């Protein structure tokens, strides 16, 4: 991995792949970025789909509840 201040300007950075830890070019010409390959990208997607990765829910603090005496939300007409 190249330290950020030693790479010449315009040179794509090499970052660790989030799935396998191998080197990955973080540049527009890498269609899988930040992953190193299609396999690592699919592996990550599969982990989210199977809920191996998930974002923990917070306790309900009532912030999503409508305020008393507020007008109803507008409905979209089809």
mmCIF file of the N, C-alpha and C atoms, coordinates in Angstrom:
data_MODEL
# 
_entry.id   MODEL 
# 
loop_
_atom_site.group_PDB 
_atom_site.id 
_atom_site.type_symbol 
_atom_site.label_atom_id 
_atom_site.label_alt_id 
_atom_site.label_comp_id 
_atom_site.label_asym_id 
_atom_site.label_entity_id 
_atom_site.label_seq_id 
_atom_site.pdbx_PDB_ins_code 
_atom_site.Cartn_x 
_atom_site.Cartn_y 
_atom_site.Cartn_z 
_atom_site.occupancy 
_atom_site.B_iso_or_equiv 
_atom_site.pdbx_formal_charge 
_atom_site.auth_seq_id 
_atom_site.auth_comp_id 
_atom_site.auth_asym_id 
_atom_site.auth_atom_id 
_atom_site.pdbx_PDB_model_num 
ATOM 1   N N  . UNK A 1 1  ? 0.845   -1.175  0.000   1.00 0.00 ? 1  UNK A N  1 
ATOM 2   C CA . UNK A 1 1  ? 0.000   0.000   0.000   1.00 0.00 ? 1  UNK A CA 1 
ATOM 3   C C  . UNK A 1 1  ? 0.888   1.235   0.000   1.00 0.00 ? 1  UNK A C  1 
ATOM 4   N N  . UNK A 1 2  ? 0.548   2.216   -0.827  1.00 0.00 ? 2  UNK A N  1 
ATOM 5   C CA . UNK A 1 2  ? 1.330   3.437   -0.913  1.00 0.00 ? 2  UNK A CA 1 
ATOM 6   C C  . UNK A 1 2  ? 0.869   4.429   0.147   1.00 0.00 ? 2  UNK A C  1 
ATOM 7   N N  . UNK A 1 3  ? 1.793   4.974   0.933   1.00 0.00 ? 3  UNK A N  1 
ATOM 8   C CA . UNK A 1 3  ? 1.402   6.043   1.847   1.00 0.00 ? 3  UNK A CA 1 
ATOM 9   C C  . UNK A 1 3  ? 0.866   7.216   1.030   1.00 0.00 ? 3  UNK A C  1 
ATOM 10  N N  . UNK A 1 4  ? -0.161  7.924   1.497   1.00 0.00 ? 4  UNK A N  1 
ATOM 11  C CA . UNK A 1 4  ? -0.791  8.955   0.684   1.00 0.00 ? 4  UNK A CA 1 
ATOM 12  C C  . UNK A 1 4  ? 0.128   10.091  0.258   1.00 0.00 ? 4  UNK A C  1 
ATOM 13  N N  . UNK A 1 5  ? 1.116   10.461  1.068   1.00 0.00 ? 5  UNK A N  1 
ATOM 14  C CA . UNK A 1 5  ? 1.946   11.600  0.702   1.00 0.00 ? 5  UNK A CA 1 
ATOM 15  C C  . UNK A 1 5  ? 3.159   11.226  -0.155  1.00 0.00 ? 5  UNK A C  1 
ATOM 16  N N  . UNK A 1 6  ? 3.421   9.956   -0.454  1.00 0.00 ? 6  UNK A N  1 
ATOM 17  C CA . UNK A 1 6  ? 4.573   9.600   -1.280  1.00 0.00 ? 6  UNK A CA 1 
ATOM 18  C C  . UNK A 1 6  ? 4.185   9.249   -2.711  1.00 0.00 ? 6  UNK A C  1 
ATOM 19  N N  . UNK A 1 7  ? 2.894   9.047   -2.988  1.00 0.00 ? 7  UNK A N  1 
ATOM 20  C CA . UNK A 1 7  ? 2.458   8.711   -4.338  1.00 0.00 ? 7  UNK A CA 1 
ATOM 21  C C  . UNK A 1 7  ? 2.403   9.976   -5.178  1.00 0.00 ? 7  UNK A C  1 
ATOM 22  N N  . UNK A 1 8  ? 2.897   9.905   -6.426  1.00 0.00 ? 8  UNK A N  1 
ATOM 23  C CA . UNK A 1 8  ? 2.810   11.077  -7.300  1.00 0.00 ? 8  UNK A CA 1 
ATOM 24  C C  . UNK A 1 8  ? 1.349   11.431  -7.578  1.00 0.00 ? 8  UNK A C  1 
ATOM 25  N N  . UNK A 1 9  ? 1.049   12.708  -7.769  1.00 0.00 ? 9  UNK A N  1 
ATOM 26  C CA . UNK A 1 9  ? -0.329  13.106  -8.064  1.00 0.00 ? 9  UNK A CA 1 
ATOM 27  C C  . UNK A 1 9  ? -0.844  12.400  -9.323  1.00 0.00 ? 9  UNK A C  1 
ATOM 28  N N  . UNK A 1 10 ? -2.083  11.988  -9.283  1.00 0.00 ? 10 UNK A N  1 
ATOM 29  C CA . UNK A 1 10 ? -2.680  11.315  -10.427 1.00 0.00 ? 10 UNK A CA 1 
ATOM 30  C C  . UNK A 1 10 ? -2.435  9.825   -10.469 1.00 0.00 ? 10 UNK A C  1 
ATOM 31  N N  . UNK A 1 11 ? -1.606  9.302   -9.556  1.00 0.00 ? 11 UNK A N  1 
ATOM 32  C CA . UNK A 1 11 ? -1.333  7.873   -9.503  1.00 0.00 ? 11 UNK A CA 1 
ATOM 33  C C  . UNK A 1 11 ? -2.424  7.202   -8.680  1.00 0.00 ? 11 UNK A C  1 
ATOM 34  N N  . UNK A 1 12 ? -3.061  6.151   -9.229  1.00 0.00 ? 12 UNK A N  1 
ATOM 35  C CA . UNK A 1 12 ? -4.101  5.463   -8.451  1.00 0.00 ? 12 UNK A CA 1 
ATOM 36  C C  . UNK A 1 12 ? -3.516  4.860   -7.178  1.00 0.00 ? 12 UNK A C  1 
ATOM 37  N N  . UNK A 1 13 ? -4.294  4.929   -6.120  1.00 0.00 ? 13 UNK A N  1 
ATOM 38  C CA . UNK A 1 13 ? -3.860  4.357   -4.846  1.00 0.00 ? 13 UNK A CA 1 
ATOM 39  C C  . UNK A 1 13 ? -4.099  2.861   -4.841  1.00 0.00 ? 13 UNK A C  1 
ATOM 40  N N  . UNK A 1 14 ? -3.314  2.166   -4.070  1.00 0.00 ? 14 UNK A N  1 
ATOM 41  C CA . UNK A 1 14 ? -3.530  0.750   -3.809  1.00 0.00 ? 14 UNK A CA 1 
ATOM 42  C C  . UNK A 1 14 ? -3.998  0.641   -2.371  1.00 0.00 ? 14 UNK A C  1 
ATOM 43  N N  . UNK A 1 15 ? -5.178  0.040   -2.203  1.00 0.00 ? 15 UNK A N  1 
ATOM 44  C CA . UNK A 1 15 ? -5.772  -0.100  -0.870  1.00 0.00 ? 15 UNK A CA 1 
ATOM 45  C C  . UNK A 1 15 ? -6.011  -1.579  -0.609  1.00 0.00 ? 15 UNK A C  1 
ATOM 46  N N  . UNK A 1 16 ? -6.146  -1.985  0.649   1.00 0.00 ? 16 UNK A N  1 
ATOM 47  C CA . UNK A 1 16 ? -6.463  -3.388  0.922   1.00 0.00 ? 16 UNK A CA 1 
ATOM 48  C C  . UNK A 1 16 ? -7.916  -3.700  0.551   1.00 0.00 ? 16 UNK A C  1 
ATOM 49  N N  . UNK A 1 17 ? -8.117  -4.817  -0.089  1.00 0.00 ? 17 UNK A N  1 
ATOM 50  C CA . UNK A 1 17 ? -9.459  -5.273  -0.441  1.00 0.00 ? 17 UNK A CA 1 
ATOM 51  C C  . UNK A 1 17 ? -10.216 -5.563  0.855   1.00 0.00 ? 17 UNK A C  1 
ATOM 52  N N  . UNK A 1 18 ? -11.441 -5.043  1.022   1.00 0.00 ? 18 UNK A N  1 
ATOM 53  C CA . UNK A 1 18 ? -12.181 -5.291  2.255   1.00 0.00 ? 18 UNK A CA 1 
ATOM 54  C C  . UNK A 1 18 ? -12.544 -6.756  2.470   1.00 0.00 ? 18 UNK A C  1 
ATOM 55  N N  . UNK A 1 19 ? -12.579 -7.546  1.398   1.00 0.00 ? 19 UNK A N  1 
ATOM 56  C CA . UNK A 1 19 ? -12.983 -8.949  1.532   1.00 0.00 ? 19 UNK A CA 1 
ATOM 57  C C  . UNK A 1 19 ? -11.803 -9.865  1.830   1.00 0.00 ? 19 UNK A C  1 
ATOM 58  N N  . UNK A 1 20 ? -10.715 -9.730  1.058   1.00 0.00 ? 20 UNK A N  1 
ATOM 59  C CA . UNK A 1 20 ? -9.607  -10.677 1.212   1.00 0.00 ? 20 UNK A CA 1 
ATOM 60  C C  . UNK A 1 20 ? -8.335  -10.057 1.782   1.00 0.00 ? 20 UNK A C  1 
ATOM 61  N N  . UNK A 1 21 ? -8.268  -8.730  1.802   1.00 0.00 ? 21 UNK A N  1 
ATOM 62  C CA . UNK A 1 21 ? -7.083  -8.057  2.332   1.00 0.00 ? 21 UNK A CA 1 
ATOM 63  C C  . UNK A 1 21 ? -5.969  -7.889  1.318   1.00 0.00 ? 21 UNK A C  1 
ATOM 64  N N  . UNK A 1 22 ? -6.141  -8.423  0.121   1.00 0.00 ? 22 UNK A N  1 
ATOM 65  C CA . UNK A 1 22 ? -5.126  -8.285  -0.923  1.00 0.00 ? 22 UNK A CA 1 
ATOM 66  C C  . UNK A 1 22 ? -5.109  -6.878  -1.498  1.00 0.00 ? 22 UNK A C  1 
ATOM 67  N N  . UNK A 1 23 ? -4.116  -6.568  -2.325  1.00 0.00 ? 23 UNK A N  1 
ATOM 68  C CA . UNK A 1 23 ? -4.032  -5.227  -2.909  1.00 0.00 ? 23 UNK A CA 1 
ATOM 69  C C  . UNK A 1 23 ? -5.148  -5.001  -3.926  1.00 0.00 ? 23 UNK A C  1 
ATOM 70  N N  . UNK A 1 24 ? -5.684  -3.800  -3.913  1.00 0.00 ? 24 UNK A N  1 
ATOM 71  C CA . UNK A 1 24 ? -6.741  -3.421  -4.840  1.00 0.00 ? 24 UNK A CA 1 
ATOM 72  C C  . UNK A 1 24 ? -6.480  -2.005  -5.328  1.00 0.00 ? 24 UNK A C  1 
ATOM 73  N N  . UNK A 1 25 ? -6.550  -1.808  -6.652  1.00 0.00 ? 25 UNK A N  1 
ATOM 74  C CA . UNK A 1 25 ? -6.369  -0.460  -7.221  1.00 0.00 ? 25 UNK A CA 1 
ATOM 75  C C  . UNK A 1 25 ? -7.636  0.332   -6.980  1.00 0.00 ? 25 UNK A C  1 
ATOM 76  N N  . UNK A 1 26 ? -7.514  1.444   -6.284  1.00 0.00 ? 26 UNK A N  1 
ATOM 77  C CA . UNK A 1 26 ? -8.659  2.320   -6.059  1.00 0.00 ? 26 UNK A CA 1 
ATOM 78  C C  . UNK A 1 26 ? -8.600  3.401   -7.127  1.00 0.00 ? 26 UNK A C  1 
ATOM 79  N N  . UNK A 1 27 ? -9.107  3.051   -8.306  1.00 0.00 ? 27 UNK A N  1 
ATOM 80  C CA . UNK A 1 27 ? -9.063  3.947   -9.458  1.00 0.00 ? 27 UNK A CA 1 
ATOM 81  C C  . UNK A 1 27 ? -10.288 3.706   -10.325 1.00 0.00 ? 27 UNK A C  1 
ATOM 82  N N  . UNK A 1 28 ? -10.677 4.681   -11.134 1.00 0.00 ? 28 UNK A N  1 
ATOM 83  C CA . UNK A 1 28 ? -11.857 4.518   -11.987 1.00 0.00 ? 28 UNK A CA 1 
ATOM 84  C C  . UNK A 1 28 ? -11.771 3.334   -12.950 1.00 0.00 ? 28 UNK A C  1 
ATOM 85  N N  . UNK A 1 29 ? -10.569 2.895   -13.286 1.00 0.00 ? 29 UNK A N  1 
ATOM 86  C CA . UNK A 1 29 ? -10.444 1.773   -14.215 1.00 0.00 ? 29 UNK A CA 1 
ATOM 87  C C  . UNK A 1 29 ? -10.633 0.410   -13.536 1.00 0.00 ? 29 UNK A C  1 
ATOM 88  N N  . UNK A 1 30 ? -10.836 0.391   -12.216 1.00 0.00 ? 30 UNK A N  1 
ATOM 89  C CA . UNK A 1 30 ? -11.122 -0.854  -11.502 1.00 0.00 ? 30 UNK A CA 1 
ATOM 90  C C  . UNK A 1 30 ? -12.634 -0.908  -11.267 1.00 0.00 ? 30 UNK A C  1 
ATOM 91  N N  . UNK A 1 31 ? -13.373 -1.682  -12.066 1.00 0.00 ? 31 UNK A N  1 
ATOM 92  C CA . UNK A 1 31 ? -14.834 -1.711  -11.916 1.00 0.00 ? 31 UNK A CA 1 
ATOM 93  C C  . UNK A 1 31 ? -15.306 -2.347  -10.607 1.00 0.00 ? 31 UNK A C  1 
ATOM 94  N N  . UNK A 1 32 ? -14.418 -2.980  -9.871  1.00 0.00 ? 32 UNK A N  1 
ATOM 95  C CA . UNK A 1 32 ? -14.791 -3.668  -8.634  1.00 0.00 ? 32 UNK A CA 1 
ATOM 96  C C  . UNK A 1 32 ? -14.432 -2.870  -7.391  1.00 0.00 ? 32 UNK A C  1 
ATOM 97  N N  . UNK A 1 33 ? -13.833 -1.689  -7.548  1.00 0.00 ? 33 UNK A N  1 
ATOM 98  C CA . UNK A 1 33 ? -13.342 -0.951  -6.390  1.00 0.00 ? 33 UNK A CA 1 
ATOM 99  C C  . UNK A 1 33 ? -14.418 -0.740  -5.353  1.00 0.00 ? 33 UNK A C  1 
ATOM 100 N N  . UNK A 1 34 ? -14.141 -0.857  -4.115  1.00 0.00 ? 34 UNK A N  1 
ATOM 101 C CA . UNK A 1 34 ? -12.847 -0.995  -3.465  1.00 0.00 ? 34 UNK A CA 1 
ATOM 102 C C  . UNK A 1 34 ? -12.339 -2.432  -3.418  1.00 0.00 ? 34 UNK A C  1 
ATOM 103 N N  . UNK A 1 35 ? -13.067 -3.367  -4.044  1.00 0.00 ? 35 UNK A N  1 
ATOM 104 C CA . UNK A 1 35 ? -12.660 -4.774  -4.033  1.00 0.00 ? 35 UNK A CA 1 
ATOM 105 C C  . UNK A 1 35 ? -11.642 -5.033  -5.133  1.00 0.00 ? 35 UNK A C  1 
ATOM 106 N N  . UNK A 1 36 ? -10.920 -6.141  -5.007  1.00 0.00 ? 36 UNK A N  1 
ATOM 107 C CA . UNK A 1 36 ? -9.891  -6.456  -5.997  1.00 0.00 ? 36 UNK A CA 1 
ATOM 108 C C  . UNK A 1 36 ? -10.438 -7.239  -7.186  1.00 0.00 ? 36 UNK A C  1 
ATOM 109 N N  . UNK A 1 37 ? -11.593 -7.872  -7.021  1.00 0.00 ? 37 UNK A N  1 
ATOM 110 C CA . UNK A 1 37 ? -12.120 -8.710  -8.100  1.00 0.00 ? 37 UNK A CA 1 
ATOM 111 C C  . UNK A 1 37 ? -13.633 -8.851  -7.971  1.00 0.00 ? 37 UNK A C  1 
ATOM 112 N N  . UNK A 1 38 ? -14.243 -9.410  -9.017  1.00 0.00 ? 38 UNK A N  1 
ATOM 113 C CA . UNK A 1 38 ? -15.683 -9.674  -8.995  1.00 0.00 ? 38 UNK A CA 1 
ATOM 114 C C  . UNK A 1 38 ? -16.014 -10.689 -7.897  1.00 0.00 ? 38 UNK A C  1 
ATOM 115 N N  . UNK A 1 39 ? -15.122 -11.646 -7.696  1.00 0.00 ? 39 UNK A N  1 
ATOM 116 C CA . UNK A 1 39 ? -15.368 -12.666 -6.666  1.00 0.00 ? 39 UNK A CA 1 
ATOM 117 C C  . UNK A 1 39 ? -15.472 -12.042 -5.279  1.00 0.00 ? 39 UNK A C  1 
ATOM 118 N N  . UNK A 1 40 ? -14.552 -11.144 -4.949  1.00 0.00 ? 40 UNK A N  1 
ATOM 119 C CA . UNK A 1 40 ? -14.596 -10.496 -3.630  1.00 0.00 ? 40 UNK A CA 1 
ATOM 120 C C  . UNK A 1 40 ? -15.825 -9.609  -3.507  1.00 0.00 ? 40 UNK A C  1 
ATOM 121 N N  . UNK A 1 41 ? -16.198 -8.927  -4.581  1.00 0.00 ? 41 UNK A N  1 
ATOM 122 C CA . UNK A 1 41 ? -17.398 -8.089  -4.543  1.00 0.00 ? 41 UNK A CA 1 
ATOM 123 C C  . UNK A 1 41 ? -18.640 -8.941  -4.298  1.00 0.00 ? 41 UNK A C  1 
ATOM 124 N N  . UNK A 1 42 ? -18.749 -10.076 -4.978  1.00 0.00 ? 42 UNK A N  1 
ATOM 125 C CA . UNK A 1 42 ? -19.891 -10.964 -4.802  1.00 0.00 ? 42 UNK A CA 1 
ATOM 126 C C  . UNK A 1 42 ? -19.899 -11.592 -3.410  1.00 0.00 ? 42 UNK A C  1 
ATOM 127 N N  . UNK A 1 43 ? -18.722 -11.920 -2.895  1.00 0.00 ? 43 UNK A N  1 
ATOM 128 C CA . UNK A 1 43 ? -18.620 -12.482 -1.544  1.00 0.00 ? 43 UNK A CA 1 
ATOM 129 C C  . UNK A 1 43 ? -19.182 -11.495 -0.524  1.00 0.00 ? 43 UNK A C  1 
ATOM 130 N N  . UNK A 1 44 ? -18.837 -10.215 -0.669  1.00 0.00 ? 44 UNK A N  1 
ATOM 131 C CA . UNK A 1 44 ? -19.321 -9.182  0.233   1.00 0.00 ? 44 UNK A CA 1 
ATOM 132 C C  . UNK A 1 44 ? -20.831 -9.008  0.097   1.00 0.00 ? 44 UNK A C  1 
ATOM 133 N N  . UNK A 1 45 ? -21.335 -8.990  -1.128  1.00 0.00 ? 45 UNK A N  1 
ATOM 134 C CA . UNK A 1 45 ? -22.770 -8.867  -1.350  1.00 0.00 ? 45 UNK A CA 1 
ATOM 135 C C  . UNK A 1 45 ? -23.518 -10.052 -0.732  1.00 0.00 ? 45 UNK A C  1 
ATOM 136 N N  . UNK A 1 46 ? -22.963 -11.245 -0.886  1.00 0.00 ? 46 UNK A N  1 
ATOM 137 C CA . UNK A 1 46 ? -23.579 -12.434 -0.295  1.00 0.00 ? 46 UNK A CA 1 
ATOM 138 C C  . UNK A 1 46 ? -23.625 -12.365 1.217   1.00 0.00 ? 46 UNK A C  1 
ATOM 139 N N  . UNK A 1 47 ? -22.595 -11.799 1.825   1.00 0.00 ? 47 UNK A N  1 
ATOM 140 C CA . UNK A 1 47 ? -22.572 -11.668 3.287   1.00 0.00 ? 47 UNK A CA 1 
ATOM 141 C C  . UNK A 1 47 ? -23.665 -10.716 3.753   1.00 0.00 ? 47 UNK A C  1 
ATOM 142 N N  . UNK A 1 48 ? -23.891 -9.627  3.022   1.00 0.00 ? 48 UNK A N  1 
ATOM 143 C CA . UNK A 1 48 ? -24.988 -8.722  3.378   1.00 0.00 ? 48 UNK A CA 1 
ATOM 144 C C  . UNK A 1 48 ? -26.327 -9.401  3.151   1.00 0.00 ? 48 UNK A C  1 
ATOM 145 N N  . UNK A 1 49 ? -26.474 -10.108 2.036   1.00 0.00 ? 49 UNK A N  1 
ATOM 146 C CA . UNK A 1 49 ? -27.751 -10.746 1.707   1.00 0.00 ? 49 UNK A CA 1 
ATOM 147 C C  . UNK A 1 49 ? -28.121 -11.836 2.723   1.00 0.00 ? 49 UNK A C  1 
ATOM 148 N N  . UNK A 1 50 ? -27.125 -12.545 3.233   1.00 0.00 ? 50 UNK A N  1 
ATOM 149 C CA . UNK A 1 50 ? -27.395 -13.605 4.210   1.00 0.00 ? 50 UNK A CA 1 
ATOM 150 C C  . UNK A 1 50 ? -27.437 -13.069 5.644   1.00 0.00 ? 50 UNK A C  1 
ATOM 151 N N  . UNK A 1 51 ? -27.302 -11.750 5.776   1.00 0.00 ? 51 UNK A N  1 
ATOM 152 C CA . UNK A 1 51 ? -27.315 -11.056 7.058   1.00 0.00 ? 51 UNK A CA 1 
ATOM 153 C C  . UNK A 1 51 ? -26.138 -11.416 7.955   1.00 0.00 ? 51 UNK A C  1 
ATOM 154 N N  . UNK A 1 52 ? -25.025 -11.863 7.347   1.00 0.00 ? 52 UNK A N  1 
ATOM 155 C CA . UNK A 1 52 ? -23.796 -12.021 8.126   1.00 0.00 ? 52 UNK A CA 1 
ATOM 156 C C  . UNK A 1 52 ? -23.301 -10.644 8.565   1.00 0.00 ? 52 UNK A C  1 
ATOM 157 N N  . UNK A 1 53 ? -23.484 -9.656  7.687   1.00 0.00 ? 53 UNK A N  1 
ATOM 158 C CA . UNK A 1 53 ? -23.218 -8.263  8.021   1.00 0.00 ? 53 UNK A CA 1 
ATOM 159 C C  . UNK A 1 53 ? -24.579 -7.631  8.253   1.00 0.00 ? 53 UNK A C  1 
ATOM 160 N N  . UNK A 1 54 ? -24.686 -6.809  9.267   1.00 0.00 ? 54 UNK A N  1 
ATOM 161 C CA . UNK A 1 54 ? -25.927 -6.076  9.465   1.00 0.00 ? 54 UNK A CA 1 
ATOM 162 C C  . UNK A 1 54 ? -25.651 -4.854  10.333  1.00 0.00 ? 54 UNK A C  1 
ATOM 163 N N  . UNK A 1 55 ? -26.526 -3.910  10.220  1.00 0.00 ? 55 UNK A N  1 
ATOM 164 C CA . UNK A 1 55 ? -26.448 -2.703  11.022  1.00 0.00 ? 55 UNK A CA 1 
ATOM 165 C C  . UNK A 1 55 ? -27.418 -2.886  12.175  1.00 0.00 ? 55 UNK A C  1 
ATOM 166 N N  . UNK A 1 56 ? -26.914 -2.779  13.399  1.00 0.00 ? 56 UNK A N  1 
ATOM 167 C CA . UNK A 1 56 ? -27.764 -2.951  14.569  1.00 0.00 ? 56 UNK A CA 1 
ATOM 168 C C  . UNK A 1 56 ? -28.788 -1.821  14.649  1.00 0.00 ? 56 UNK A C  1 
ATOM 169 N N  . UNK A 1 57 ? -29.994 -2.174  15.022  1.00 0.00 ? 57 UNK A N  1 
ATOM 170 C CA . UNK A 1 57 ? -31.058 -1.199  15.175  1.00 0.00 ? 57 UNK A CA 1 
ATOM 171 C C  . UNK A 1 57 ? -30.943 -0.524  16.532  1.00 0.00 ? 57 UNK A C  1 
ATOM 172 N N  . UNK A 1 58 ? -31.314 0.726   16.564  1.00 0.00 ? 58 UNK A N  1 
ATOM 173 C CA . UNK A 1 58 ? -31.340 1.458   17.823  1.00 0.00 ? 58 UNK A CA 1 
ATOM 174 C C  . UNK A 1 58 ? -32.698 1.256   18.469  1.00 0.00 ? 58 UNK A C  1 
ATOM 175 N N  . UNK A 1 59 ? -32.767 1.524   19.764  1.00 0.00 ? 59 UNK A N  1 
ATOM 176 C CA . UNK A 1 59 ? -34.052 1.493   20.448  1.00 0.00 ? 59 UNK A CA 1 
ATOM 177 C C  . UNK A 1 59 ? -34.931 2.594   19.884  1.00 0.00 ? 59 UNK A C  1 
ATOM 178 N N  . UNK A 1 60 ? -36.224 2.350   19.817  1.00 0.00 ? 60 UNK A N  1 
ATOM 179 C CA . UNK A 1 60 ? -37.168 3.335   19.301  1.00 0.00 ? 60 UNK A CA 1 
ATOM 180 C C  . UNK A 1 60 ? -37.279 4.483   20.284  1.00 0.00 ? 60 UNK A C  1 
ATOM 181 N N  . UNK A 1 61 ? -36.905 5.682   19.824  1.00 0.00 ? 61 UNK A N  1 
ATOM 182 C CA . UNK A 1 61 ? -37.003 6.853   20.691  1.00 0.00 ? 61 UNK A CA 1 
ATOM 183 C C  . UNK A 1 61 ? -38.212 7.710   20.344  1.00 0.00 ? 61 UNK A C  1 
ATOM 184 N N  . UNK A 1 62 ? -39.067 7.232   19.413  1.00 0.00 ? 62 UNK A N  1 
ATOM 185 C CA . UNK A 1 62 ? -40.272 7.955   19.055  1.00 0.00 ? 62 UNK A CA 1 
ATOM 186 C C  . UNK A 1 62 ? -40.047 9.064   18.047  1.00 0.00 ? 62 UNK A C  1 
ATOM 187 N N  . UNK A 1 63 ? -38.842 9.231   17.546  1.00 0.00 ? 63 UNK A N  1 
ATOM 188 C CA . UNK A 1 63 ? -38.546 10.317  16.615  1.00 0.00 ? 63 UNK A CA 1 
ATOM 189 C C  . UNK A 1 63 ? -39.298 10.167  15.305  1.00 0.00 ? 63 UNK A C  1 
ATOM 190 N N  . UNK A 1 64 ? -39.680 8.959   14.925  1.00 0.00 ? 64 UNK A N  1 
ATOM 191 C CA . UNK A 1 64 ? -40.381 8.742   13.665  1.00 0.00 ? 64 UNK A CA 1 
ATOM 192 C C  . UNK A 1 64 ? -41.893 8.869   13.806  1.00 0.00 ? 64 UNK A C  1 
ATOM 193 N N  . UNK A 1 65 ? -42.377 9.090   15.000  1.00 0.00 ? 65 UNK A N  1 
ATOM 194 C CA . UNK A 1 65 ? -43.811 9.196   15.233  1.00 0.00 ? 65 UNK A CA 1 
ATOM 195 C C  . UNK A 1 65 ? -44.289 10.606  14.896  1.00 0.00 ? 65 UNK A C  1 
ATOM 196 N N  . UNK A 1 66 ? -45.513 10.733  14.330  1.00 0.00 ? 66 UNK A N  1 
ATOM 197 C CA . UNK A 1 66 ? -46.028 12.067  14.021  1.00 0.00 ? 66 UNK A CA 1 
ATOM 198 C C  . UNK A 1 66 ? -46.293 12.856  15.296  1.00 0.00 ? 66 UNK A C  1 
ATOM 199 N N  . UNK A 1 67 ? -46.140 14.146  15.177  1.00 0.00 ? 67 UNK A N  1 
ATOM 200 C CA . UNK A 1 67 ? -46.390 15.043  16.301  1.00 0.00 ? 67 UNK A CA 1 
ATOM 201 C C  . UNK A 1 67 ? -47.898 15.204  16.445  1.00 0.00 ? 67 UNK A C  1 
ATOM 202 N N  . UNK A 1 68 ? -48.388 15.266  17.682  1.00 0.00 ? 68 UNK A N  1 
ATOM 203 C CA . UNK A 1 68 ? -49.823 15.422  17.930  1.00 0.00 ? 68 UNK A CA 1 
ATOM 204 C C  . UNK A 1 68 ? -50.332 16.687  17.246  1.00 0.00 ? 68 UNK A C  1 
ATOM 205 N N  . UNK A 1 69 ? -51.519 16.605  16.667  1.00 0.00 ? 69 UNK A N  1 
ATOM 206 C CA . UNK A 1 69 ? -52.191 17.720  15.989  1.00 0.00 ? 69 UNK A CA 1 
ATOM 207 C C  . UNK A 1 69 ? -51.464 18.185  14.732  1.00 0.00 ? 69 UNK A C  1 
ATOM 208 N N  . UNK A 1 70 ? -50.603 17.373  14.178  1.00 0.00 ? 70 UNK A N  1 
ATOM 209 C CA . UNK A 1 70 ? -49.944 17.746  12.921  1.00 0.00 ? 70 UNK A CA 1 
ATOM 210 C C  . UNK A 1 70 ? -50.785 17.227  11.758  1.00 0.00 ? 70 UNK A C  1 
ATOM 211 N N  . UNK A 1 71 ? -50.781 17.923  10.629  1.00 0.00 ? 71 UNK A N  1 
ATOM 212 C CA . UNK A 1 71 ? -51.560 17.459  9.492   1.00 0.00 ? 71 UNK A CA 1 
ATOM 213 C C  . UNK A 1 71 ? -50.979 16.153  8.954   1.00 0.00 ? 71 UNK A C  1 
ATOM 214 N N  . UNK A 1 72 ? -51.814 15.320  8.344   1.00 0.00 ? 72 UNK A N  1 
ATOM 215 C CA . UNK A 1 72 ? -51.297 14.073  7.793   1.00 0.00 ? 72 UNK A CA 1 
ATOM 216 C C  . UNK A 1 72 ? -50.322 14.340  6.648   1.00 0.00 ? 72 UNK A C  1 
ATOM 217 N N  . UNK A 1 73 ? -49.427 13.407  6.443   1.00 0.00 ? 73 UNK A N  1 
ATOM 218 C CA . UNK A 1 73 ? -48.460 13.535  5.357   1.00 0.00 ? 73 UNK A CA 1 
ATOM 219 C C  . UNK A 1 73 ? -49.188 13.492  4.018   1.00 0.00 ? 73 UNK A C  1 
ATOM 220 N N  . UNK A 1 74 ? -48.739 14.289  3.027   1.00 0.00 ? 74 UNK A N  1 
ATOM 221 C CA . UNK A 1 74 ? -49.402 14.272  1.722   1.00 0.00 ? 74 UNK A CA 1 
ATOM 222 C C  . UNK A 1 74 ? -49.262 12.905  1.064   1.00 0.00 ? 74 UNK A C  1 
ATOM 223 N N  . UNK A 1 75 ? -50.284 12.484  0.349   1.00 0.00 ? 75 UNK A N  1 
ATOM 224 C CA . UNK A 1 75 ? -50.273 11.209  -0.370  1.00 0.00 ? 75 UNK A CA 1 
ATOM 225 C C  . UNK A 1 75 ? -50.051 11.497  -1.843  1.00 0.00 ? 75 UNK A C  1 
ATOM 226 N N  . UNK A 1 76 ? -49.266 10.670  -2.474  1.00 0.00 ? 76 UNK A N  1 
ATOM 227 C CA . UNK A 1 76 ? -49.029 10.809  -3.902  1.00 0.00 ? 76 UNK A CA 1 
ATOM 228 C C  . UNK A 1 76 ? -50.204 10.217  -4.663  1.00 0.00 ? 76 UNK A C  1 
ATOM 229 N N  . UNK A 1 77 ? -50.662 10.923  -5.673  1.00 0.00 ? 77 UNK A N  1 
ATOM 230 C CA . UNK A 1 77 ? -51.759 10.421  -6.480  1.00 0.00 ? 77 UNK A CA 1 
ATOM 231 C C  . UNK A 1 77 ? -51.197 9.653   -7.651  1.00 0.00 ? 77 UNK A C  1 
ATOM 232 N N  . UNK A 1 78 ? -51.860 8.558   -7.970  1.00 0.00 ? 78 UNK A N  1 
ATOM 233 C CA . UNK A 1 78 ? -51.380 7.711   -9.068  1.00 0.00 ? 78 UNK A CA 1 
ATOM 234 C C  . UNK A 1 78 ? -52.143 7.983   -10.325 1.00 0.00 ? 78 UNK A C  1 
# 
